[in-house]
Amino acid sequence: FPEKPLTNLEDYGFIQSKPRGEYHANNQTMAKLLHKAIGLGKGSQANPEAYKAYQEHFEQSPVATLRDCLEYNSDRPPIDISEVEPADKIMARFCTGGMSLGAISRETHETIAIAMNRVGGKSNSGEGGEDPGRWLQLTDVDENGLSPSVPYLKGLRNGDIATSRIKQVASGRFGVTPEFAVNADQLEIKIAQGAKPGEGGQLPGGKVSPYIADLRRSKPGVPLISPPPHHDIYSIEDLAQLIHDLHQVNPYAKVSVKLVAEAGIGVVASGVAKANADIVQVSGHDGGTGASPISSIKHAGGPMEMGLAETHQVLVRNELRDRIIVRTDGGIRSGRDIMMGALLGADEYGFGTAAMIATGCIMARVCHTNNCPVGVATQREELRARFPGAPEDLVNYFHFVAEEVRADLAKLGYRSMDEIIGRADLLRQRQDLKLSKTAGLDLSYLTTYAGPCGLSSERIKQAAHSNGPQLDDEILADPEVMDAIKNDKTVKKSVGIVNVDRSALARVSGAIAKQHGNSGFLGSVQMQLQGSAGQSFACFNIQGMDVHLVGEANDYVGKSMSGGDISIVPPPNSSFQPETASLAGNTCLYGATGGRLFVNGRCGERFAVRNSMAEAVIEGAGDHCCEYMTGGTV
C-alpha cells in the first residue's frame, strides 16, 4: 500500500454532515429549503414554489433508506385531486415524536404542541412531565401575536393551547403524576426509542436547569438517565400490568406502546395488542435525539420499513389488526414518506427531527452540548432568545406534506388514506437503481399484501379499551365518596380486597386529580381494606388518600404515587414475626413523586427504584433497593 502522510484526522461526516463526507438525509441544504418554504422568520409566509424545490431536493438525493428503493405500482387510473379527502383529515393522523422538554427548549416544545393542536394532530410530551400551565387555553394574546402568559413565544392566537395530547410514561417516570396522567388524551409507554434501543433516555447535567429539575423532581445540574425498562417491565405480563395501571387512572386515555423496529417486533406487537394496548408505535433507527451522547446514536435499531411491514403482517395474520392502531416514526420528512408508511400498514405518522427543523433547527448536531446556536435544543437563556420559530411555520409545513399526500393519492387513483393503508401490493422494487450495494437486495417482503385489515378511520375512532368492572368503580359509585371528592370533605370506607383487584384505588386518585390536581384536594378519603391486594395496589396515590391495608400486597405498591399515606400491616394474631415476613412484592414505590409508605414487614426487590420524593419506613428489602433515586427518604 502506498504511504499517505497523515497531517490530520479525516472527518468522514458520520455524525455531522460534511460536504465531502457521508450523505445525510437531514442536512443544511434541506433545512434551508424547508425554512424558505414555510416562511421561517418571515412572518410564516408559505412559499409553495420553495416547497417544490424541497421535494426536488429529495428526488435528486442519493438512495438513503429502504423506501427510496420502492416506487408506486397502482392498479387504478389517476383521478382529479378534488376527489381526494381534504388535508384536515390527513393531518389528523400526524403526531410528533417523543422529544422531551429538557432535550429541547421550552420555546421549541410549546411551539410544536400549539402547531399540532391547530392542525388537529397530536404532539408528544416526551419523558419529563409537563407544566400544568400548558393545559389552559390562551386568552390574552394581543394584535402582535404575543401573550404575557408565555412571553417567550410569538405568532400566537387566542384559543391556542400548548398541551401535548400524548403524554409519555418512560422508564424514568420523570414528572409522571396522577394529574399528568388524567390530563392526557393518550398515554405512551416508552419501551425503547429507535435512536438507541436498550438504553434509557438521557439528559446531560448542563441541560437540567432549575425549571427542568422542578418538573422532573430532581436537582439542577444533575445528569438524568432513565434506567433500561427492565426494572418494572420484566416480561409482557409486566407490560400488561402497566397498561392496566394507565387505563385505571385515566379510563378515557388510549394507551400506546413504543417499540423499536427490529427482527421479531411482530410477535411483540401481537403481545402488546393482547395486553390491551390501543396503539403500537414502530420507531425506526432514523429517529433522532436531542440529548444523547454521540456514542448512543449509531448502529441502533432497524429500518422503519422492516419493522412496520413485520408488525402489520403479523397482526393481520393473528387477527389482531382491527383492535390496535399502528403508528410509525423515524425519519419522516415528506408526503412520500407518509404514503410509504401508509402502504406498509401504518395508521398514524410521527414527525421528529423534521418538526424541529421546521421550528428553526439548522442541523448543527451539537444538541448534547447544550450549545444549540438557534435555541432549539438548549436550556441556555441567551441562546433560547435566538429561537426563530412560530406555530404557523409548522402549520405551513404540515399543510404542504398533507397536500403532497393528496397529490400522490390522486396519482394512484385513490380517494382516501383508508383505501391504501396496508396495500403493500401497490409498491414495487425500483429496477432503475444501479447501486452495487443493493444489486442483490430483494424487497418482496415489503411489497407483500397481508390481506384485508379493516378501515383505519374506524380503528382510530374506537374508544379506549376497558379494564372491565373494577373495585374502584364500586367505590366511586358511592355518593358519599363522590361528595367528599367534590366538596373537600372527609369520608371513611371499609372494603375487602382480593388479588384479582389490580391497580386498586388508582381510579379514585385519578378522579381527585381531575378535579383538584396533585395537591389541591383539602379533604380526606380514608380507605380501610382487608385481604390480599393485587398488583399495583394504590398506584398513583394522591394527597388526601389515606390507605390502610390489613393483609398483604403484590408487586408495585405505590407505583407513581404523588401524595397521601399507604400503610400495610399483617392481620392481628398472625403466627409470624412481621419484621421477618414479606408483606409487599417487588418494585414498590417505582417512580413515586411524593407521599408516605409504611409497611410493618419486608418488601421485595427493587424497592424505591426511581423514587423522587416519597418517604418510606419498612422492615427490610431485597436487592437493588433505592437505585436511581433522585430524592425522598427510605
N, C-alpha and C positions, 0 to 999 in steps of 0.2 A: 504494500500500500504506500502511496506517496505520502511523504510527511507534510503536514499542514501546520504552519506556525499559528499557534493559538494566542492571539493578542487579548481576546476577551471571550467570555462565555456566550454562546449563541442563545438567543431567546426565540424559540420557535412559536411563541404565541399560544401555548397550551392553556393559559389562564386569561391573559389579556389579548385582545385582537391586535395583531401586528400586520403591517402592510405586506410583508413577505413571509408571514407565518401561516399557521393552520387557519382554515376558514372558520369563522364564527357566524352562525345564523343571526345572532344578536350582535350587531356591530355598529360602529359610529355612523356609517353611511345610512344604514337602515333607520337608526334613531333620528337622524337629521331629516330624512324624508317623511317620517311619521310626524315629527314635530311641525313640519311645514303644512302637512295635510290637515292636521287638526287645529291649526292656528295657535299653537302654544306660545304664550307670551304676547300674542297679537289680538287679544280680545276674543279668543276662541272662534275666529272666523274660519269655518271649514272651507277647504280647498279641494274639490273633487278631482281636479287635474293632478294635483300633487299626490293624491291617494293612488291614482292610476300609475304614477311613477313608482310609488311604493310597491304596488303589485308587480310591476315590470321588473323591479329590483330582484324580487324573489324568483320570477320566471327565468331570469338570466343568471341566477346564482348557481353555484355547484350543487350537486346532489348531496344532501346532508342528513336526511332521515329516510326511513323506510317508505314513508308516504310519498316521498319525492320519486320513488321508483314505480309508483302506480299512476294510472290515468283512468278517466271515466270511460265507461263502456255501456252506454244507455240502450235500453230496448224500446225507447219511445222517440217520436219526433219532437223537436223543440216546441215550446209554447210561448205565448206572449207573457212578459213579466207581470203584466197587470192581473193575470190569473193566479199568481203565486201569493201565498199568505203574506200579510203585512210584516214589516220589520219588527213591530212591537212583539208579535208572537214569538219571533226568533230570539229577540233579546231577552225575553223572559226565561230562556234556557241558559243564559250566561251567568257565570259565577266568577268570583276572583279566588285565587289560591289563598292558602292559609299563611299569610305574611303577618308576622306578629308586630304589634306596636312595641318597639324596642329595637327590632331588626331594622324597621323603617321608622321615619319620623311621624309625629302627630299629624303634621300637615299632609303628608302622603296618605297615611292610613285613613284619615277622615275625609279627604277629597275623594278617594276611591269609593268609600262607603256611600257618600252623598250621591256620587255619579251612578252607582249601581242601583240605588233606591229610585233615582229619577227614571231610569230606563226599565224598571220592573224586574231587574236581576237580583242577585244575592251576593253581597260581599261577605268575606270570611274574617273573623276577628284574629285568626292565628292564635297561638298559645300566649297567655299573658294577661287574660282578663280584659275587661273593658270598663271605661269610665262611665258610671251611671248617667252623667250629664249628657251623654251622647244619645240617650234613649228618648229625648224630648225634641219636639219639632221646633225649629227656629221661627220666632215671631217678631224679631226686632231688626230685620235686615233693612238697610237704607237703600236709597236710589243708586248708590255706587256699588251695591252687592257686598257690603261689609256689615258685620254684626258685632256688637260689643260682647256678646256671649262667647264668640270664637274669633278674637281679633286677628289671629294668625292665618285665617282663611280669607279667600276672595272669590268673587264670582258667585255669590250666594243668592238664594231666593227665599222668601217667606214660605214656610211649609217644608223646607229641606230638613232631612233628619240623617244623622251620621251613625245610626245604629248598624251593626253588622248582623244581618238576618241569620247568618250561620255563625254560631259561636263554638269555638274549638275546645275540646277536652283532651289535652295531651298527657303524656306520662308524668310530666312535672306538676300538673294540676295548678300551675301558677294562675292565681286570680279566679279559680273556679269556686263559686259560692252559690248558695241557693238563689239569690237574687239574679246572678248572672245566668243561671240555668233557666229560670222561669221567664226571662225576657228574650229568649231565643225563639226564632221560627224553626230553626234546625240546630241540632247539636251534633258536632262532628268528632268522632273518636279517632285520634291520630295514632294508628299503629306504627306507622313509619312514614317517611317522606321520600319522594323519588330521588332527591339530590343526595341522600345519604342514608339508605335503609340500614337498620341495625343500630343507629346512633340516635340519641335524643336531640331535641332542639338545643341550640347553644347560643348564648348571648355573652359577648366579652364584657368584662367588668367596666370598661370605658363607656359602654352604652347603657349601663344601669344607672340612669340619672335618678335624682330623688323622686320624680314623678313616676318613672317606670318601677322603681323599688316599692313605692307605695301601692301601685296596682298589683304587684306580684307578691306583696307581703314579705319583702326581703330588705336588704340594706344596700344603699348606694355604693357603687364601685365593686361589688362582689360578683364575680362571673356566675352566671346561672346556666346550669346544664340539666336538661331533663334526663332522668335515667332511661336506659333502654326499657321498653314496656314490660319486661319480664317480671317486675316486682308485683304488679297487680293483674297481669294478664299472662298466666302460665299456659293457658290452653283455650280452646274455643269455648269451653264451658265458662271460663272466667270472663271472656269477652261477652258471652251471652248475658252474664250477670251484670256487667257494666251497662249494656244496652237496656236491660231491665231497670237498673237504677235510674237511668236518664228518662225512660218512659214513665217511671214512677214519679219523679219530682216534677216533670213537666209533661203531662199526658198529651198535650197538643202539639209538641215539637217532634218533627221527624228526626230520626237518629241515623247518621251516616257513619260509615267506617272507611277510613282512608288506608288503602293498601298500595304496595309498590308493584309495578309491572315487573314480574319475574316468572320463571318457569314454575308452574303449579298454582298460579294465582286463581285459576278457575275453581279448583277444589276448595280453596279458602273462601272465595266469594260465595260458593254454594253454602258453606258453613255459616257465613255471615247472614245470608238470606234466611236460613233455617233458625238462626239465633234471634230472629225477629227485627233485624235492622230494616230500615226503609230505603236506604241508599247505600250503594257501594261505590267508592271512588277509586279509580285506577290512575295512579300517578306514574308518569314516565320519568326516565332518568334525566330528561332535559330540564326538569324542574330546577329553578334557581334557588338561591338562598342569600338573604341579606345580612347574615351574621356569622356563618360558619368559617372556621379556618380553611385555608386553601386545601389542606390535606383531606378534607371531608367532601369535596365536590367533584371528584373524578372517580371513574371506574366504579360507579354505583348504580344499582338498579338496571332495568332493561328498557327497551323501547316501548313507548306508549302503545304503538300499533299492535305489538305482540301480546302485551298484557290485556289490551282491550278485546282483541279478537278471541283470545282464550276465555276470558271472563264471559263474554256474550254467548259464545258457542256452548260452553259447559252449562251455563244457566238455562239456556233453551233446551239442551238435551235432558236436563234434570227436571224440566217443567217447573222451574222456579222464576223464570224471567218476568212473569206477569206480576209478581209480588214485590219486585225491587227495582228502583231506579238505578241506572248505571251512569255515573258521571266520570269524566276524564279530564286530565290536565297534563301539562308537560310540554312546553314549547309551542303552545298555540298562539299564532300571530296573525292569521288571516282567515278570510271566509273559506278558502280552500281547505285549511286545516280543520275547520268546523265540519265541512262536508265529509272529509275523510273520517273524522271521528264518528259522525252520524252513520255513515255507510258500514263502519265496522261495529256499530251497535250501541253507541253512547246516546243517552237521552239529554244530558246536560254537559256544558263545556266550561272549563276553568281557565281563566287568564291569570298569569302570574307576572313574569318579567315584562311582558308586553304592556300590561296595565301600568306598571311602574314607569316604563319608557314614556307612556302617554301622559304621565304627570310631570315629566321633565328629566328622567334618568338619561344619562349620556353614556352609560356602559363604561364608566371609569374603572370598574372592578376593584374598588377599594372599600367595599361595604364593611368588611370585617375590621377595618382600621378606625372606623368612626370618623373618616375624613371625606365623606361624600361631598364633592365640590358644589353640588346644586341642592343640597339639603334634603335629598330624597331618602337616603339611608344613613342618617346620622342623628345623634341627640345633641350635638353641639349647637348652642343658640346662635352663634354668629354665622354658622353655615346654614342652619334652618331658615334664617332670614332671607336667603337667596332662593328659596323654593319658588319655582315659576308657575306651577300648575293651578288649574281651576277645574271644578267639576265638569263644566261644559266641554273641556278638552277631551275628557274621557267619553262623554256622551257622544261627541262627534266621532270618535274612534269606533265605538260600538255600533253606531249607525252605519258607518262605512262597511264594517265587517258584515252586518246583517244584510245590507244591500248587495254585497258581493255574494252572500249565500243565496239570496233571492235570484240573482242573475244566473248562478250555476244551476239552481233548481229548474229555472226556465229552460236552460240549455238541455238539461236531461229530460225535460218533458213532465216534470212532477210539480204538484201544486203546494205541497206542504212537507215539513220535516217528518211528520207521521208516516208518510208514504215511503220514505227512503231509509229510515233507521233500521239497521240490521241487514240492509240489502247489499251485502258484500259482493254479490254477483254482478253489481253494476260497476265493479272495478276490474281492471286487468293490469298485468305487469307490462311496463313500458318495454318496447323492443328496440327503441332508438338510443338506448344508453350504451356508450362504448367505454365502460369502466372495467379495467382489468380486475379490480377488487370484487365487482359484483357480477362477473360474467357467469359464474355458476350458481347464482342466487335463485332459489325457487320460492316465489311468494304466493304459491297457490293456497297456502294455509290462510293467508289474509283475504283471499278472494273467494273463500268457500261460504256459500249461503247456509246458515244454520237452520233455517226453517222459519215459519211464521212466529212472531213474537208479540202480537197484540199491538194496540195503539199506545204509543209513547205518551201522548197527552192524557190518556186515561190513567196511566200509572202515576203521572205527576199530580193529577187531581185527587188521588186517593188520600184519605185521612191517615194520620199516623197510626201505625199498628198498635193494638191494645195489649196490655198485660193481662186482661181478663179481670174477673172480680177480685178485689183486694181488701184486706183488713182495713186499710186506710179509708176506703170508700164508706165502710160502715161507720168509722169514727167521724168522718166529715158529714155523714148524713144526720148526725146528732145535732139538733137545733142549738143545744147549749154550747157545744164546741164552736159552731159557726158564729154564734153570738159573741162568744169570748174573743174569737179572732177578729171579728169585725169591729168590736167596740172596746178593745183593750181590757177585757175583763179576765178574771181568773176562773178556771174550771178544772175539776179533778175527775178523772175517769179511771176505771179499773177494767182490764180486759185480759183474756187468756191469749197465748200465742203458741204456735207450733212451727216446726222447722220448714214448712212449705210457705210460711208467711215471709217472703223475701222483701228486702228493701222496706221493711215496716217503718211507718211514720215519715217517710220521705215526702209523701204527697201532702201530709199535714203541714210539714215545714214549707213545702212549695206554696201552699195556699197562704201561709203567713207572709212569705217573701213577696208574693204577687201583690199583696195589699200594703205591706209596711216596709219592704226592703229588708236588708240584712239586720239592721239594728233599730228599726223604728217601732217594733212591737213592744208596748208597755205592759201588756197583760201577762198571763201565765197559763200555759196548758200543761197540766201535771198528769202524766200518764203512768199508771201503776200496771205492770204486766207480770204475768206468771207463766212460766213454761220454758220451752227451748226455742229461741228465735232463729229464723233462717238467716241466710247470708245478707250482708249489708244492713244489719239492724241499726236503725236511727241514722242512716246515712243522710247527709245534707241537714243535720240537726241545726236549728236556728235559735237565736236569742228568744227566750220566753218558753222554750220547750224544755221541761224538766222531766226526764225519763228515768224510771226506776224499774229494773227487771230483776225479779226473783227467779233464778234459774241459770241458764247458760245461753251463749250466743255463738253463732258460727263465724266464718271469716268476715272481714271488712267492717267491723263495728265502728261507727262514727266516721265512715269514709266521707271526706269533703265537708265535715261539719264546720259551721262558722260561728256557733254560739250555743248557749244553753248548757244543761248538765245531763250526763248519762251516767248512771250507776248500775253496776251488776253485782249481785250478791248471791251466794248459794242459798237453797231452801233451808229454813230453820231445822234444827235437829238432824243435819246431814252427818253421815258417819265419817266423812273425811275432813282432814285439816284444810281449810280454804287456801292457805298460803302454798300448799303443795299441789293443788288441783288446777287444771286449766278450765277457766270459765269463759274464755273468748278465743276465737280462732286466729288465723294468720292475717297479716296486713291490716290491722286495726289502725284507725286514725290516718289512713293514707290520704295525703293532700289536705289535711284539716287546716282551716284558717282561723280557728277560734274555738271557744267553749272549753268544757272540762269533762274528763272521763275518769271515773273511779271504779276499779274492779277489785273486789275482795277475793282475789285469786290470780292465777297466772294467765298470760296471753301467749299466743303462738309466735311464729317467726315474723320478721319484717315489721315489727311493731313501730308505729310512728314514722315510717319512711315518708319523706316529703312533708312532714309536719311543718307548718309555718308559724302558727301562733297558739295552738291548743296546749292545754296543761293536762297532765295525766298522773295518776297515782295507781300503780299496780304492784302485785307481789312478785313479779318476775316475767321474763320474756325469753323467746328463743333467739336464734341467730339474726344478725343484720338489724338489730334494734337501733332506731334513731338515725339511720343512714339518710343522707340528702336533706337533713333538717335545716331550715333557714330561720327558725325561731321557735318560741314555745318552750315548755319545761316538761321533762319526764322524770 
